[in-house]
Amino acid sequence: MPAPDGPQFRMFYRPPAFDRPHTIKAYEPSTNAFVGQMTWGDEAGGYEDSDSLRHIDVVDEHQRKGVATDMWRFAQRLGHASDRVPAPSHSTERTPEGDAWAHSTGDYVPPNDMEDH
């Protein structure tokens, strides 16, 4: 289910199992090439917030093409449509690139607690 107003990437959602977080993987539809992955939620001994974004990564050649934003929007739709999937929230620890991207989503972004931001 790609974002209707952005680039069209194929998304696959994997629910958490054991101590693994929620995961979305994005693929380029014409080649089926992996282009990015996003994880959020708890893991054993990990994040306090069950909906906090843990990691988002996009293959270099696909950066700045809307992949991260498509994954974020897909996860938001999953979360708002299901009582079993929490909609992700932005983490309080972000790299400078992650901070800029988080602010570009238009969603609430908590203060950044990273030391070197």
N, C-alpha and C positions, 0 to 999 in steps of 0.2 A: 504494500500500500504506500506508494510514493506521495510526497507532499504535493498537493494540487497546484500550488503557486510557485514551485521551484523546480530544479532539475529532477529528472525522472530516474531514480535509482531504485533497484529492487531491494526491499528490506526483509530481513528474516529476524524474528524475535525468538529468543530462547529463555524460557522462564528459569528462575534460580533452582538449583538442585544442590542439596547438601549445604556447603558453605560458599557456593558460587553466586555471584550477583546476577541481576537481570542483564541481558545482553542483546544488542541489536547489531547485526552485520549488514553492510551495504555492498551491493554488487552492481557493476555496470551492466545494464540489460543486454546490450548487443554482443558483448564478449563474455559475459558471466564472470568477469574479473573482479576479485575482491578489491574494494576501494576504501573501506573504513569500518570501524567498530566503536561502539559506545557501551559502557557498563555503568550501572548505577545500583545503589542499594547496599544492604548489609552483606557482610561475610563474617565468618567466625573470627572473633577478636578484632574486627575491623571498625568500620565507620559507625558513628553514633546514630546518624540519621538514616532511616531505611529508604529514603528517597534521594539521597545526595548523589550527584553525579561523581563518579569515581574516576573515569577515564574516557577520553574521546580521542581517537586517532584516525587520521586520514592519510592514505598513501600520498607521497609527495606530489606526484604528477596530477593528482585529483584535488589538491588543496585549492581553496578559493573558488570552488565551483558549486558550493551549496551542499556538499555531502554532509558535513557536520550539522548544519541547520536542518536538513531533511531528516536525519536520524533523530534530532531533538524533537522536531514536530511529530514524527511518527510515534516516539515514546510518549509524548504529551497526549496524543489521541488515544493510545492504548490505555494510559492511566485514567483518562476521563471517561472511557467507555467500559472500564472493568473495575470491580471492587477487589480484584485479586492482584492487580498490577498497579503499584504506586507511580503516579506521574513524577518524573525526576525533577529535582530542584538543583539550582546551581550550587556548587561547592563553595565553602568559605576559603578554600586554598586553591588559587589559580595562578598559572604562569602568566606573564604579560600577554602572550598570545591568547591564552584561554580567557583572560580577563576581557580583552577586546572583543573576542567572539561572544562571550556571555552577554555583554552589554548590547551586542548587535541583535540578539534574539528578541528584544522588546519585552522580555519577562523580568520579574523581580530578580535582582542580583544582590545578594548580601555582601557586606563589606569583605574585602579580601584580607585574610589573616596571614598570608604568606610573608615571610621575612623579607625576601628580595623581590618585591613586585614593583 
